[in-house]
């Protein structure tokens, strides 16, 4: 009798990979799913369970199901991938950024600057703060027209 | 609201166009601002850029007198400030 190729192992592996890759391609764009991979972990778990079921069949009914050797290899690889994902998301992510001690603190005066914007026009922080602009579309005043209420300054890593 | 990165003005302009961002993105290509503000991530850049120095993710709210009213320096690479946090900080400055 021809043995089944035990699709659960392979489908499970695809699900695990989709769970890991899906974070990069989709979840990072969704605020609710970006900070913590709440959608990815269940997906990865489902994939691992599918592999587990497949492996159980392969070992308990080897006359019916294939996959004892390759299935074990795939299962091991996928378990490592899942562990790596958890490590990257929950442990390594805390060790990438430097400790920043000298940045301006609450109550301190913000150091001024005048770098060019994306149209090569210089933008001065102090000028933005003292300006009373009428919503010129570029610099976004929280109050719209009138005195600037403040500036929200965001530093980005770049490389978009 | 203004953004700062070490990307060139051209790169930032491409980003603004592709994403439809309306806020200005300043180009700190010579790293003067991120050094002055001490928000440098040494060798944090892509390997394709020789691991150059870039900005760490950081958010500051500065009031009209030039004082810093709120700072967010995440220690978790994947967690950044949420809009609600910044809005709450902004509301607090009006009290």
gemmi code that builds the backbone of each chain (N, CA, C; Angstrom):
import gemmi

chains = {
    "A": [
        ("UNK", (0.842, -1.201, 0.000), (0.000, 0.000, 0.000), (0.875, 1.249, 0.000)),
        ("UNK", (0.484, 2.211, -0.801), (1.276, 3.442, -0.900), (1.056, 4.289, 0.361)),
        ("UNK", (2.153, 4.765, 0.962), (2.014, 5.537, 2.178), (1.664, 6.995, 1.858)),
        ("UNK", (0.833, 7.567, 2.739), (0.460, 8.977, 2.557), (1.685, 9.863, 2.741)),
        ("UNK", (1.754, 10.952, 2.011), (2.918, 11.824, 2.127), (2.823, 12.775, 3.320)),
        ("UNK", (1.739, 12.583, 4.115), (1.670, 13.276, 5.400), (1.725, 14.794, 5.241)),
        ("UNK", (0.712, 15.326, 4.597), (0.717, 16.749, 4.245), (0.755, 17.679, 5.453)),
        ("UNK", (0.339, 17.149, 6.621), (0.269, 18.055, 7.781), (1.629, 18.641, 8.140)),
        ("UNK", (2.659, 17.835, 7.964), (4.004, 18.326, 8.286), (4.369, 19.498, 7.380)),
        ("UNK", (4.128, 19.299, 6.097), (4.532, 20.344, 5.141), (3.644, 21.568, 5.225)),
        ("UNK", (2.347, 21.339, 5.399), (1.438, 22.488, 5.556), (1.777, 23.238, 6.838)),
        ("UNK", (2.082, 22.480, 7.896), (2.451, 23.121, 9.164), (3.689, 23.981, 9.007)),
        ("UNK", (4.677, 23.470, 8.251), (5.900, 24.241, 8.032), (5.582, 25.538, 7.289)),
        ("UNK", (4.704, 25.439, 6.294), (4.317, 26.651, 5.561), (3.621, 27.654, 6.479)),
        ("UNK", (2.777, 27.135, 7.386), (2.069, 28.024, 8.303), (3.062, 28.721, 9.237)),
        ("UNK", (4.054, 27.973, 9.745), (5.058, 28.582, 10.625), (5.808, 29.683, 9.876)),
        ("UNK", (6.238, 29.369, 8.658), (6.975, 30.365, 7.871), (6.102, 31.585, 7.606)),
        ("UNK", (4.822, 31.334, 7.276), (3.911, 32.457, 7.026), (3.777, 33.311, 8.278)),
        ("UNK", (3.736, 32.656, 9.444), (3.606, 33.404, 10.698), (4.805, 34.291, 10.957)),
        ("UNK", (5.993, 33.788, 10.650), (7.216, 34.558, 10.893), (7.375, 35.662, 9.843)),
        ("UNK", (7.255, 35.282, 8.577), (7.444, 36.267, 7.499), (6.322, 37.302, 7.510)),
        ("UNK", (5.124, 36.844, 7.903), (3.976, 37.751, 7.913), (4.171, 38.939, 8.818)),
        ("UNK", (4.972, 38.775, 9.881), (5.219, 39.920, 10.752), (5.925, 41.027, 9.988)),
        ("UNK", (6.956, 40.643, 9.244), (7.730, 41.626, 8.493), (6.923, 42.283, 7.382)),
        ("UNK", (6.134, 41.480, 6.668), (5.481, 42.035, 5.479), (4.138, 42.675, 5.791)),
        ("UNK", (3.506, 42.287, 6.901), (2.175, 42.831, 7.147), (2.044, 43.491, 8.518)),
        ("UNK", (2.410, 42.754, 9.559), (2.051, 43.211, 10.902), (2.778, 44.489, 11.311)),
        ("UNK", (3.993, 44.718, 10.777), (4.694, 45.943, 11.150), (3.940, 47.180, 10.671)),
        ("UNK", (3.019, 47.003, 9.738), (2.260, 48.151, 9.237), (0.993, 48.397, 10.033)),
        ("UNK", (0.648, 47.476, 10.914), (-0.594, 47.594, 11.667), (-0.251, 47.929, 13.116)),
        ("UNK", (-0.618, 49.143, 13.573), (-0.206, 49.564, 14.914), (-0.535, 48.545, 16.011)),
        ("UNK", (-1.719, 47.930, 15.919), (-2.120, 47.022, 16.995), (-1.298, 45.736, 16.995)),
        ("UNK", (-0.687, 45.401, 15.875), (0.048, 44.134, 15.784), (1.555, 44.335, 15.735)),
        ("UNK", (1.993, 45.603, 15.748), (3.395, 45.886, 15.505), (4.257, 45.703, 16.753)),
        ("UNK", (3.759, 46.222, 17.875), (4.597, 46.215, 19.074), (4.857, 44.802, 19.579)),
        ("UNK", (3.816, 44.011, 19.570), (3.950, 42.626, 20.040), (3.264, 41.725, 19.016)),
        ("UNK", (3.864, 40.584, 18.691), (3.333, 39.755, 17.588), (2.155, 38.894, 18.018)),
        ("UNK", (1.083, 39.530, 18.472), (-0.045, 38.755, 19.008), (-0.744, 37.937, 17.943)),
        ("UNK", (-0.666, 38.364, 16.711), (-1.285, 37.576, 15.645), (-0.351, 36.463, 15.186)),
        ("UNK", (0.941, 36.744, 15.189), (1.906, 35.789, 14.645), (2.109, 34.584, 15.548)),
        ("UNK", (2.124, 34.827, 16.865), (2.393, 33.700, 17.768), (1.351, 32.591, 17.639)),
        ("UNK", (0.036, 32.912, 17.628), (-0.942, 31.821, 17.438), (-0.773, 31.121, 16.094)),
        ("UNK", (-0.470, 31.887, 15.045), (-0.283, 31.268, 13.722), (0.877, 30.278, 13.770)),
        ("UNK", (1.979, 30.724, 14.370), (3.164, 29.863, 14.461), (2.844, 28.614, 15.288)),
        ("UNK", (2.077, 28.839, 16.368), (1.715, 27.709, 17.226), (0.859, 26.695, 16.459)),
        ("UNK", (-0.092, 27.200, 15.690), (-0.940, 26.302, 14.884), (-0.064, 25.468, 13.941)),
        ("UNK", (0.903, 26.139, 13.297), (1.804, 25.424, 12.390), (2.588, 24.343, 13.105)),
        ("UNK", (3.085, 24.669, 14.304), (3.866, 23.679, 15.058), (2.998, 22.494, 15.474)),
        ("UNK", (1.751, 22.786, 15.853), (0.840, 21.702, 16.238), (0.563, 20.795, 15.032)),
        ("UNK", (0.362, 21.407, 13.867), (0.136, 20.603, 12.655), (1.331, 19.690, 12.386)),
        ("UNK", (2.534, 20.250, 12.529), (3.738, 19.428, 12.334), (3.759, 18.302, 13.363)),
        ("UNK", (3.390, 18.648, 14.604), (3.388, 17.646, 15.669), (2.433, 16.506, 15.364)),
        ("UNK", (1.245, 16.856, 14.890), (0.257, 15.827, 14.540), (0.806, 14.947, 13.421)),
        ("UNK", (1.407, 15.598, 12.425), (1.976, 14.841, 11.311), (3.072, 13.894, 11.766)),
        ("UNK", (3.933, 14.407, 12.650), (5.033, 13.571, 13.140), (4.511, 12.399, 13.952)),
        ("UNK", (3.473, 12.663, 14.745), (2.894, 11.594, 15.558), (2.409, 10.457, 14.653)),
        ("UNK", (1.753, 10.845, 13.574), (1.271, 9.833, 12.638), (2.433, 9.078, 12.001)),
        ("UNK", (3.454, 9.840, 11.645), (4.591, 9.207, 10.971), (5.257, 8.170, 11.866)),
        ("UNK", (5.305, 8.474, 13.160), (5.990, 7.545, 14.065), (5.073, 6.434, 14.556)),
        ("UNK", (3.774, 6.738, 14.705), (2.876, 5.718, 15.246), (2.315, 4.810, 14.152)),
        ("UNK", (2.167, 5.347, 12.965), (1.635, 4.544, 11.862), (2.535, 4.674, 10.641)),
        ("UNK", (3.783, 4.263, 10.783), (4.729, 4.452, 9.671), (4.324, 3.676, 8.426)),
        ("UNK", (3.450, 2.667, 8.613), (3.005, 1.936, 7.427), (2.027, 2.758, 6.603)),
        ("UNK", (1.436, 3.774, 7.232), (0.459, 4.615, 6.525), (1.010, 5.983, 6.146)),
        ("UNK", (1.910, 6.511, 6.988), (2.352, 7.895, 6.786), (3.866, 7.978, 6.634)),
        ("UNK", (4.293, 8.796, 5.717), (5.713, 9.063, 5.539), (6.148, 10.169, 6.493)),
        ("UNK", (7.419, 10.476, 6.488), (7.846, 11.708, 7.176), (8.621, 11.520, 8.457)),
        ("UNK", (9.038, 10.285, 8.775), (9.785, 10.118, 10.026), (11.093, 10.909, 9.997)),
        ("UNK", (11.809, 10.822, 8.894), (13.121, 11.475, 8.837), (13.012, 12.926, 8.383)),
        ("UNK", (12.448, 13.111, 7.184), (12.317, 14.485, 6.684), (11.392, 15.303, 7.571)),
        ("UNK", (10.332, 14.658, 8.033), (9.391, 15.359, 8.905), (10.057, 15.833, 10.179)),
        ("UNK", (10.914, 14.979, 10.749), (11.613, 15.375, 11.967), (12.550, 16.546, 11.692)),
        ("UNK", (13.228, 16.474, 10.549), (14.121, 17.566, 10.178), (13.355, 18.877, 10.036)),
        ("UNK", (12.253, 18.805, 9.290), (11.443, 20.008, 9.082), (10.897, 20.514, 10.413)),
        ("UNK", (10.417, 19.579, 11.225), (9.887, 19.971, 12.528), (10.935, 20.661, 13.385)),
        ("UNK", (12.142, 20.105, 13.388), (13.225, 20.723, 14.163), (13.560, 22.106, 13.653)),
        ("UNK", (13.643, 22.231, 12.337), (13.948, 23.537, 11.745), (12.882, 24.573, 12.094)),
        ("UNK", (11.630, 24.155, 12.002), (10.534, 25.088, 12.278), (10.487, 25.470, 13.750)),
        ("UNK", (10.799, 24.518, 14.632), (10.856, 24.843, 16.058), (11.959, 25.872, 16.309)),
        ("UNK", (13.104, 25.703, 15.613), (14.196, 26.663, 15.767), (13.795, 28.030, 15.234)),
        ("UNK", (13.087, 28.037, 14.105), (12.624, 29.294, 13.529), (11.681, 30.013, 14.495)),
        ("UNK", (10.779, 29.239, 15.109), (9.840, 29.837, 16.063), (10.588, 30.399, 17.270)),
        ("UNK", (11.573, 29.661, 17.759), (12.364, 30.136, 18.899), (13.126, 31.404, 18.530)),
        ("UNK", (13.708, 31.402, 17.337), (14.447, 32.576, 16.887), (13.529, 33.795, 16.809)),
        ("UNK", (12.313, 33.585, 16.299), (11.355, 34.682, 16.187), (11.038, 35.257, 17.569)),
        ("UNK", (10.768, 34.368, 18.522), (10.458, 34.828, 19.880), (11.654, 35.549, 20.495)),
        ("UNK", (12.839, 35.009, 20.259), (14.046, 35.650, 20.787), (14.199, 37.057, 20.208)),
        ("UNK", (14.025, 37.169, 18.894), (14.195, 38.471, 18.241), (13.151, 39.466, 18.731)),
        ("UNK", (11.915, 38.995, 18.915), (10.825, 39.915, 19.251), (10.801, 40.302, 20.715)),
        ("UNK", (11.201, 39.392, 21.593), (11.011, 39.658, 23.018), (12.313, 39.922, 23.773)),
        ("UNK", (13.432, 39.450, 23.257), (14.687, 39.611, 23.996), (15.649, 40.515, 23.239)),
        ("UNK", (15.975, 40.132, 21.999), (16.979, 40.905, 21.259), (16.534, 42.338, 21.021)),
        ("UNK", (15.217, 42.556, 20.866), (14.740, 43.899, 20.539), (15.064, 44.909, 21.641)),
        ("UNK", (15.330, 44.407, 22.843), (15.689, 45.306, 23.947), (17.183, 45.612, 23.979)),
        ("UNK", (17.947, 44.975, 23.114), (19.397, 45.140, 23.193), (19.972, 45.759, 21.929)),
        ("UNK", (19.105, 46.246, 21.057), (19.585, 46.834, 19.808), (19.921, 48.308, 19.998)),
        ("UNK", (19.047, 49.019, 20.684), (19.207, 50.463, 20.773), (20.165, 50.848, 21.886)),
        ("UNK", (20.931, 51.939, 21.676), (21.866, 52.371, 22.699), (21.122, 53.017, 23.872)),
        ("UNK", (21.741, 53.021, 25.041), (21.210, 53.776, 26.166), (21.508, 55.249, 25.901)),
        ("UNK", (20.490, 56.061, 25.967), (20.640, 57.476, 25.629), (20.540, 58.300, 26.905)),
        ("UNK", (21.668, 58.862, 27.320), (21.673, 59.593, 28.596), (21.695, 61.097, 28.413)),
        ("UNK", (22.321, 61.563, 27.318), (22.532, 63.001, 27.185), (21.451, 63.741, 26.430)),
        ("UNK", (20.388, 63.026, 26.045), (19.327, 63.696, 25.295), (18.623, 64.716, 26.189)),
        ("UNK", (18.102, 65.793, 25.589), (17.388, 66.805, 26.387), (16.269, 66.166, 27.194)),
        ("UNK", (16.164, 66.592, 28.444), (15.145, 66.018, 29.316), (14.007, 67.008, 29.516)),
        ("UNK", (12.926, 66.505, 30.078), (11.762, 67.352, 30.323), (12.172, 68.540, 31.188)),
        ("UNK", (11.780, 69.730, 30.747), (12.117, 70.946, 31.474), (13.326, 71.664, 30.918)),
        ("UNK", (14.160, 70.935, 30.172), (15.340, 71.569, 29.586), (14.964, 72.293, 28.297)),
        ("UNK", (15.845, 73.242, 27.942), (15.611, 73.978, 26.697), (16.076, 73.118, 25.529)),
        ("UNK", (15.247, 73.033, 24.512), (15.570, 72.214, 23.342), (16.678, 72.891, 22.534)),
        ("UNK", (17.764, 72.181, 22.242), (18.821, 72.772, 21.405), (18.265, 73.120, 20.016)),
        ("UNK", (18.623, 74.291, 19.541), (18.099, 74.737, 18.250), (18.819, 74.029, 17.103)),
        ("UNK", (18.198, 74.005, 15.960), (18.847, 73.432, 14.773), (18.254, 74.039, 13.508)),
        ("UNK", (18.990, 73.918, 12.422), (18.535, 74.464, 11.138), (18.883, 73.547, 9.968)),
        ("UNK", (18.482, 72.299, 10.016), (18.797, 71.426, 8.871), (17.810, 71.645, 7.721)),
        ("UNK", (18.167, 71.221, 6.520), (17.268, 71.391, 5.388), (16.129, 70.376, 5.415)),
        ("UNK", (14.978, 70.800, 4.933), (13.884, 69.842, 4.782), (14.034, 69.108, 3.450)),
        ("UNK", (13.023, 68.363, 3.072), (13.154, 67.510, 1.886), (13.158, 68.316, 0.593)),
        ("UNK", (12.889, 69.618, 0.693), (12.988, 70.472, -0.500), (14.208, 71.374, -0.397)),
        ("UNK", (15.125, 71.012, 0.491), (16.374, 71.744, 0.697), (16.183, 73.142, 1.264)),
        ("UNK", (15.012, 73.395, 1.864), (14.790, 74.664, 2.544), (15.161, 74.489, 4.011)),
        ("UNK", (16.017, 75.381, 4.544), (16.380, 75.236, 5.956), (15.178, 75.452, 6.875)),
        ("UNK", (15.105, 74.631, 7.895), (14.019, 74.748, 8.870), (14.649, 74.957, 10.244)),
        ("UNK", (14.310, 76.069, 10.868), (14.876, 76.364, 12.188), (13.834, 76.080, 13.262)),
        ("UNK", (14.240, 75.291, 14.234), (13.304, 74.913, 15.300), (12.759, 76.146, 16.012)),
        ("UNK", (13.658, 77.069, 16.405), (13.207, 78.229, 17.172), (12.254, 79.100, 16.346)),
        ("UNK", (12.493, 79.129, 15.027), (11.594, 79.922, 14.183), (10.216, 79.272, 14.124)),
        ("UNK", (10.197, 77.938, 14.075), (8.911, 77.232, 14.074), (8.152, 77.503, 15.368)),
        ("UNK", (8.903, 77.507, 16.471), (8.268, 77.654, 17.777), (7.693, 79.052, 17.966)),
        ("UNK", (8.368, 80.051, 17.410), (7.905, 81.417, 17.634), (6.975, 81.890, 16.523)),
        ("UNK", (6.817, 81.047, 15.506), (6.009, 81.508, 14.378), (4.530, 81.463, 14.725)),
        ("UNK", (3.799, 82.390, 14.178), (2.352, 82.289, 14.237), (1.923, 82.070, 12.807)),
        ("UNK", (1.706, 80.822, 12.497), (1.426, 80.535, 11.091), (-0.039, 80.162, 10.921)),
        ("UNK", (-0.494, 80.285, 9.715), (-1.904, 80.022, 9.449), (-2.055, 78.705, 8.711)),
        ("UNK", (-1.435, 77.690, 9.250), (-1.598, 76.366, 8.655), (-1.125, 76.345, 7.219)),
        ("UNK", (0.188, 76.485, 7.006), (0.667, 76.556, 5.631), (0.787, 75.178, 4.984)),
        ("UNK", (0.280, 74.175, 5.690), (0.232, 72.858, 5.058), (1.467, 72.030, 5.298)),
        ("UNK", (2.587, 72.676, 5.480), (3.814, 71.918, 5.673), (4.082, 71.722, 7.156)),
        ("UNK", (4.379, 72.798, 7.816), (4.548, 72.706, 9.264), (3.152, 72.588, 9.860)),
        ("UNK", (2.950, 71.553, 10.634), (1.605, 71.280, 11.112), (1.412, 71.891, 12.481)),
        ("UNK", (0.624, 72.934, 12.551), (0.332, 73.561, 13.834), (-0.842, 72.872, 14.479)),
        ("UNK", (-0.669, 72.481, 15.720), (-1.741, 71.752, 16.389), (-2.982, 72.621, 16.482)),
        ("UNK", (-2.786, 73.924, 16.601), (-3.928, 74.800, 16.759), (-4.433, 75.325, 15.423)),
        ("UNK", (-3.820, 74.875, 14.337), (-4.210, 75.417, 13.038), (-3.666, 76.824, 12.919)),
        ("UNK", (-4.542, 77.774, 12.690), (-4.083, 79.156, 12.609), (-3.703, 79.664, 13.988)),
        ("UNK", (-2.811, 80.630, 14.014), (-2.463, 81.247, 15.281), (-1.108, 80.821, 15.782)),
        ("UNK", (-0.881, 81.075, 17.063), (0.406, 80.802, 17.685), (0.678, 79.299, 17.707)),
        ("UNK", (1.914, 78.921, 17.397), (2.305, 77.527, 17.505), (2.188, 77.069, 18.954)),
        ("UNK", (1.547, 75.941, 19.143), (1.430, 75.430, 20.507), (2.668, 74.631, 20.896)),
        ("UNK", (3.390, 74.205, 19.913), (4.584, 73.423, 20.199), (4.970, 72.627, 18.970)),
        ("UNK", (6.079, 71.914, 19.112), (6.569, 71.099, 18.001), (6.761, 69.678, 18.501)),
        ("UNK", (6.206, 68.730, 17.776), (6.493, 67.330, 18.051), (7.636, 66.920, 17.124)),
        ("UNK", (8.775, 66.619, 17.739), (9.984, 66.320, 16.982), (10.232, 64.808, 17.034)),
        ("UNK", (10.318, 64.196, 15.875), (10.470, 62.737, 15.817), (11.755, 62.391, 15.089)),
        ("UNK", (12.637, 61.687, 15.776), (13.856, 61.207, 15.122), (13.595, 59.812, 14.543)),
        ("UNK", (13.929, 59.662, 13.269), (13.738, 58.383, 12.579), (15.090, 57.776, 12.218)),
        ("UNK", (15.091, 56.458, 12.120), (16.313, 55.779, 11.697), (16.594, 55.997, 10.216)),
        ("UNK", (15.557, 56.305, 9.461), (15.756, 56.549, 8.031), (15.765, 55.266, 7.230)),
        ("UNK", (16.331, 55.327, 6.049), (16.386, 54.164, 5.125), (15.014, 53.657, 4.754)),
        ("UNK", (14.130, 54.542, 4.363), (12.823, 54.007, 3.974), (12.882, 53.441, 2.589)),
    ],
    "B": [
        ("UNK", (4.582, 69.149, 13.737), (5.263, 67.866, 13.798), (6.334, 67.830, 12.711)),
        ("UNK", (7.537, 67.560, 13.124), (8.611, 67.430, 12.142), (9.404, 66.154, 12.423)),
        ("UNK", (9.892, 65.563, 11.352), (10.729, 64.375, 11.469), (12.165, 64.732, 11.138)),
        ("UNK", (13.096, 63.976, 11.698), (14.515, 64.149, 11.390), (15.113, 62.775, 11.128)),
        ("UNK", (15.865, 62.653, 10.050), (16.643, 61.429, 9.827), (17.942, 61.814, 9.141)),
        ("UNK", (18.817, 60.834, 8.991), (20.091, 61.135, 8.333), (19.995, 60.954, 6.815)),
        ("UNK", (18.797, 60.612, 6.339), (18.631, 60.471, 4.894), (18.800, 61.824, 4.204)),
        ("UNK", (19.124, 61.777, 2.923), (19.280, 63.010, 2.148), (17.908, 63.640, 1.909)),
        ("UNK", (17.880, 64.951, 1.613), (16.583, 65.579, 1.284), (15.873, 64.851, 0.156)),
        ("UNK", (16.620, 64.374, -0.822), (15.988, 63.684, -1.949), (15.293, 62.414, -1.480)),
        ("UNK", (15.988, 61.634, -0.629), (15.372, 60.401, -0.116), (14.121, 60.715, 0.693)),
        ("UNK", (14.205, 61.773, 1.507), (13.051, 62.135, 2.328), (11.895, 62.607, 1.468)),
        ("UNK", (12.225, 63.335, 0.407), (11.173, 63.813, -0.484), (10.481, 62.633, -1.174)),
        ("UNK", (11.276, 61.658, -1.587), (10.684, 60.456, -2.192), (9.752, 59.760, -1.211)),
        ("UNK", (10.200, 59.692, 0.042), (9.364, 59.055, 1.064), (8.064, 59.818, 1.248)),
        ("UNK", (8.163, 61.149, 1.344), (6.959, 61.963, 1.562), (5.975, 61.761, 0.417)),
        ("UNK", (6.514, 61.714, -0.791), (5.625, 61.544, -1.940), (4.995, 60.155, -1.945)),
        ("UNK", (5.838, 59.130, -1.702), (5.316, 57.762, -1.812), (4.315, 57.467, -0.710)),
        ("UNK", (4.521, 58.067, 0.473), (3.645, 57.763, 1.609), (2.578, 58.836, 1.807)),
        ("UNK", (2.692, 59.941, 1.081), (1.709, 61.008, 1.258), (1.868, 61.767, 2.566)),
        ("UNK", (3.075, 61.750, 3.146), (3.292, 62.478, 4.405), (3.261, 63.969, 4.132)),
        ("UNK", (2.585, 64.706, 5.005), (2.527, 66.157, 4.819), (3.447, 66.890, 5.785)),
        ("UNK", (4.005, 66.189, 6.763), (4.885, 66.887, 7.714), (6.303, 66.959, 7.134)),
        ("UNK", (7.055, 67.990, 7.516), (8.415, 68.124, 6.986), (9.343, 67.051, 7.558)),
        ("UNK", (10.207, 66.552, 6.720), (11.248, 65.629, 7.184), (12.590, 66.298, 6.925)),
        ("UNK", (13.290, 66.575, 8.008), (14.561, 67.287, 7.895), (15.701, 66.301, 7.672)),
        ("UNK", (16.685, 66.737, 6.944), (17.818, 65.883, 6.611), (19.033, 66.266, 7.450)),
        ("UNK", (19.400, 65.390, 8.350), (20.566, 65.632, 9.207), (21.722, 64.776, 8.705)),
        ("UNK", (22.063, 64.978, 7.436), (23.055, 64.114, 6.797), (24.430, 64.222, 7.464)),
        ("UNK", (24.772, 65.398, 8.009), (26.084, 65.530, 8.664), (26.035, 65.197, 10.154)),
        ("UNK", (24.886, 64.717, 10.618), (24.721, 64.212, 11.997), (24.853, 65.299, 13.065)),
        ("UNK", (24.810, 66.575, 12.688), (24.963, 67.633, 13.694), (23.841, 67.603, 14.721)),
        ("UNK", (22.609, 67.438, 14.218), (21.467, 67.510, 15.133), (21.435, 66.294, 16.052)),
        ("UNK", (21.601, 65.101, 15.477), (21.478, 63.913, 16.333), (22.633, 63.846, 17.332)),
        ("UNK", (23.779, 64.448, 16.997), (24.870, 64.510, 17.989), (24.524, 65.500, 19.087)),
        ("UNK", (24.043, 66.682, 18.677), (23.695, 67.725, 19.651), (22.601, 67.232, 20.593)),
        ("UNK", (21.682, 66.451, 20.058), (20.572, 65.959, 20.876), (20.902, 64.611, 21.524)),
        ("UNK", (22.082, 64.125, 21.265), (22.524, 62.831, 21.803), (21.506, 61.720, 21.552)),
        ("UNK", (21.070, 61.621, 20.320), (20.184, 60.509, 19.951), (20.842, 59.693, 18.836)),
        ("UNK", (22.172, 59.567, 18.929), (22.912, 58.827, 17.916), (22.885, 57.336, 18.245)),
        ("UNK", (22.642, 56.531, 17.238), (22.839, 55.086, 17.361), (24.102, 54.761, 16.567)),
        ("UNK", (25.225, 54.661, 17.291), (26.499, 54.442, 16.610), (26.476, 53.146, 15.811)),
        ("UNK", (26.903, 53.232, 14.580), (26.964, 52.067, 13.685), (25.615, 51.352, 13.594)),
        ("UNK", (24.546, 52.118, 13.774), (23.219, 51.493, 13.720), (22.696, 51.329, 12.304)),
        ("UNK", (23.422, 51.898, 11.345), (22.936, 51.891, 9.971), (23.016, 50.528, 9.322)),
        ("UNK", (22.370, 50.421, 8.181), (22.391, 49.168, 7.429), (23.820, 48.770, 7.085)),
        ("UNK", (24.030, 47.478, 6.994), (25.340, 46.973, 6.567), (25.675, 47.484, 5.169)),
        ("UNK", (24.628, 47.701, 4.358), (24.865, 48.194, 3.003), (25.390, 49.628, 3.009)),
        ("UNK", (25.234, 50.298, 4.151), (25.765, 51.654, 4.287), (26.960, 51.662, 5.248)),
        ("UNK", (27.664, 50.556, 5.313), (28.847, 50.437, 6.177), (28.516, 50.671, 7.641)),
        ("UNK", (27.302, 50.388, 8.040), (26.953, 50.561, 9.445), (27.216, 51.951, 9.962)),
        ("UNK", (26.805, 52.950, 9.210), (27.050, 54.345, 9.605), (26.211, 54.709, 10.829)),
        ("UNK", (26.541, 55.862, 11.412), (25.773, 56.347, 12.558), (24.427, 56.886, 12.069)),
        ("UNK", (23.378, 56.516, 12.781), (22.043, 57.023, 12.445), (21.356, 57.462, 13.724)),
        ("UNK", (20.140, 57.978, 13.579), (19.375, 58.377, 14.755), (18.730, 57.158, 15.388)),
        ("UNK", (18.693, 57.143, 16.721), (17.853, 56.148, 17.393), (16.429, 56.678, 17.325)),
        ("UNK", (15.424, 55.793, 17.419), (14.057, 56.313, 17.445), (13.857, 57.153, 18.709)),
        ("UNK", (13.351, 58.356, 18.545), (13.158, 59.232, 19.700), (12.090, 60.260, 19.364)),
        ("UNK", (11.278, 60.607, 20.376), (10.228, 61.590, 20.171), (10.284, 62.622, 21.291)),
        ("UNK", (10.197, 63.889, 20.903), (10.228, 65.002, 21.855), (9.055, 65.940, 21.567)),
        ("UNK", (8.443, 66.434, 22.631), (7.464, 67.507, 22.470), (8.065, 68.774, 23.065)),
        ("UNK", (8.119, 69.828, 22.251), (8.730, 71.083, 22.665), (7.646, 72.147, 22.656)),
        ("UNK", (7.521, 72.879, 23.765), (6.460, 73.887, 23.806), (6.938, 75.188, 23.167)),
        ("UNK", (6.049, 76.167, 23.105), (6.353, 77.387, 22.347), (7.450, 78.211, 23.001)),
        ("UNK", (7.777, 77.926, 24.266), (8.882, 78.645, 24.896), (10.204, 77.940, 24.627)),
        ("UNK", (10.167, 76.827, 23.918), (11.407, 76.116, 23.584), (11.802, 75.071, 24.598)),
        ("UNK", (10.935, 74.837, 25.572), (11.259, 73.831, 26.592), (10.720, 72.465, 26.198)),
        ("UNK", (11.487, 71.448, 26.550), (11.046, 70.077, 26.306), (9.961, 69.730, 27.316)),
        ("UNK", (8.826, 69.239, 26.812), (7.717, 68.920, 27.721), (7.467, 67.419, 27.803)),
        ("UNK", (7.965, 66.665, 26.853), (7.730, 65.210, 26.860), (8.833, 64.561, 26.041)),
        ("UNK", (9.349, 63.448, 26.556), (10.399, 62.713, 25.856), (10.017, 61.251, 25.821)),
        ("UNK", (10.197, 60.618, 24.689), (10.000, 59.175, 24.605), (11.232, 58.545, 23.950)),
        ("UNK", (12.000, 57.832, 24.765), (13.188, 57.133, 24.257), (12.956, 55.643, 24.466)),
        ("UNK", (12.448, 54.986, 23.457), (12.118, 53.573, 23.610), (13.389, 52.749, 23.812)),
        ("UNK", (13.292, 51.726, 24.641), (14.439, 50.816, 24.763), (14.169, 49.528, 23.980)),
        ("UNK", (12.992, 49.489, 23.348), (12.628, 48.289, 22.586), (12.549, 48.655, 21.109)),
        ("UNK", (13.384, 48.015, 20.335), (13.515, 48.341, 18.912), (12.184, 48.327, 18.172)),
        ("UNK", (11.300, 47.412, 18.551), (10.055, 47.281, 17.783), (8.922, 48.153, 18.338)),
        ("UNK", (9.141, 48.795, 19.481), (8.077, 49.592, 20.087), (8.407, 51.076, 19.957)),
        ("UNK", (7.542, 51.819, 19.301), (7.723, 53.265, 19.131), (6.537, 53.982, 19.755)),
        ("UNK", (6.675, 55.321, 19.884), (5.589, 56.098, 20.476), (4.330, 55.973, 19.625)),
        ("UNK", (3.212, 55.880, 20.312), (1.922, 55.869, 19.629), (1.408, 57.306, 19.514)),
        ("UNK", (0.606, 57.561, 18.482), (0.023, 58.903, 18.350), (-0.720, 59.338, 19.609)),
        ("UNK", (-1.408, 58.377, 20.259), (-2.171, 58.754, 21.461), (-1.259, 59.277, 22.558)),
        ("UNK", (-0.052, 58.664, 22.662), (0.889, 59.130, 23.690), (1.280, 60.575, 23.437)),
        ("UNK", (1.603, 60.886, 22.192), (2.020, 62.245, 21.865), (0.868, 63.224, 22.079)),
        ("UNK", (-0.356, 62.804, 21.706), (-1.495, 63.696, 21.893), (-1.761, 63.940, 23.373)),
        ("UNK", (-1.606, 62.897, 24.177), (-1.801, 63.067, 25.619), (-0.755, 64.023, 26.174)),
        ("UNK", (0.494, 63.879, 25.702), (1.550, 64.785, 26.162), (1.242, 66.217, 25.740)),
        ("UNK", (0.715, 66.341, 24.539), (0.365, 67.678, 24.052), (-0.756, 68.281, 24.899)),
        ("UNK", (-1.756, 67.473, 25.198), (-2.850, 67.972, 26.039), (-2.330, 68.417, 27.400)),
        ("UNK", (-1.362, 67.674, 27.918), (-0.826, 67.998, 29.247), (-0.132, 69.357, 29.247)),
        ("UNK", (0.442, 69.751, 28.111), (1.144, 71.039, 28.085), (0.161, 72.199, 28.138)),
        ("UNK", (-1.086, 71.943, 27.834), (-2.054, 73.049, 27.802), (-2.661, 73.291, 29.177)),
        ("UNK", (-2.372, 72.378, 30.113), (-2.967, 72.533, 31.447), (-2.152, 73.502, 32.285)),
    ],
}
model = gemmi.Model(1)
for chain_id, residues in chains.items():
    chain = gemmi.Chain(chain_id)
    for i, (resn, *xyz) in enumerate(residues, 1):
        res = gemmi.Residue()
        res.name, res.seqid = resn, gemmi.SeqId(i, " ")
        for name, pos in zip(("N", "CA", "C"), xyz):
            atom = gemmi.Atom()
            atom.name, atom.element = name, gemmi.Element(name[0])
            atom.pos, atom.b_iso = gemmi.Position(*pos), 0.0
            res.add_atom(atom)
        chain.add_residue(res)
    model.add_chain(chain)
structure = gemmi.Structure()
structure.add_model(model)
structure.setup_entities()
